[in-house]
Amino acid sequence: MTGPNRIAKRLRPFGTSIFAEMSALSSRHDAVNLGQGFPDFDGPAEVLESAARAVRDGPNQYAPLAGLPILRRAIADWFDRRYGLSVDPDREVTVTSGCTGAIADAMLGLLEPGDEVVLVEPWYDCYPAAVAMAGGRCRYVTPVAPGYRLEAAMLEAVVTPRTRVLVVNSPHNPTGRVLDEAEWDAIEAFCLRHDVILISDEVYETLTFERPHQPAWTRPGLRSRAIIASGVGKSFSLTGWKVGWTVASPALTEAIQAAHQFTIFSVATPLQVGTATALGLPDAYFDDFIADYRTRRDQLVDGLRSVGLEPIVPEGTYFTLVETAPLGIDDDRAFCERLVRELGVAAIPTSSFNAEGRSGPIRFAFCKQREVLAAAIDRLRGVGSLLR
Ligand SMILES: Cc1ncc(COP(=O)(O)O)c(C=O)c1O
């Protein structure tokens, strides 16, 4: 270190994100990067054009705090069209700085110091940091491989009188799980029994291969107590836009906006116009999108099998996991570093996604061009040499 540690104590445990670390290592070794979860191709041309037109012709000034009316309307229409759910665009929608911003605004707007938040391991890395920034405390539940099912008893085991929020993510990064009816039953019952607010991260909502995505609001008991967080990045291959949103009851929306007005206030206006266009794309876009991702998923899963690895076939998201314990690996991070240095392929160790840093499976992303996936598989043919 070159000077005193200026990082606030509450943020020190988080260090640098594993995505930044692995991407840096990957470029130093000129590796094929299947680590970070962003597509290496662009979003739909008409959506890009819509944002470009908005930059050229306006609007280019601050949007209202809650988001541009046309985007809030498009989000409400999206819920109606895809899920048959009625959302009030004026009182139940907030446009945020990505899904990450949605989660941070929700935590900051809801938590009192010392309030407890239940996180499901392996979690997305912004959750515990958002809890810490909001002065809350995390409690963890850990569904186990290979099914990674969330059980009611796990939630009951960590609840205390201070439990205020539960965070779930479906489709789930990194396991690729899509919550089933029994899991939603458990979540709904838990939230009602203990007066807990649910933050439901649904950023991969369009990326399901088996059963369709079910938003938290399809559960009547969760209508007034679930905050749905999502965004444009994953469903439209526009991760750099960082446009997200929350859908929540008017009371919860007030809490989110109480924070949002001072964290971000207002999200890039022309990109909100583009996002409204994206949400209005015809059904054919989504049919092609999922068919395309199914091909990429199969290419990566079959490829990993062909080199002797045993990937999980994900039900959703654009990630697959390879369990490391059966391969005799007890340090997933060291293994990922060797993969980069010795084979030239970057993946993400999931030890970064649990509180104790336990070694776990490694995650490969398939939101990449087919030649890139093929090149990664080619390089992984040497993986046997790392396992001996
Ligand atoms: C589960 C999950 N939630 C949220 C995000 C962040 O979304 P955004 O880029 O819209 O902030 C990601 C990105 O990888 C994610 O995997």
The ligand as a Gaussian input file, in Angstrom:
#p B3LYP/6-31G(d) Opt

LIG

0 1
 C      -27.671000     -11.392000     -10.418000
 C      -27.255000     -10.059000     -10.940000
 N      -27.851000      -8.967000     -10.458000
 C      -27.507000      -7.735000     -10.895000
 C      -26.524000      -7.568000     -11.844000
 C      -26.123000      -6.181000     -12.256000
 O      -26.941000      -5.650000     -13.202000
 P      -26.668000      -4.178000     -13.771000
 O      -25.490000      -4.254000     -14.669000
 O      -27.936000      -3.827000     -14.452000
 O      -26.382000      -3.304000     -12.593000
 C      -25.887000      -8.679000     -12.381000
 C      -24.818000      -8.519000     -13.387000
 O      -24.063000      -9.408000     -13.687000
 C      -26.252000      -9.955000     -11.915000
 O      -25.649000     -11.059000     -12.382000

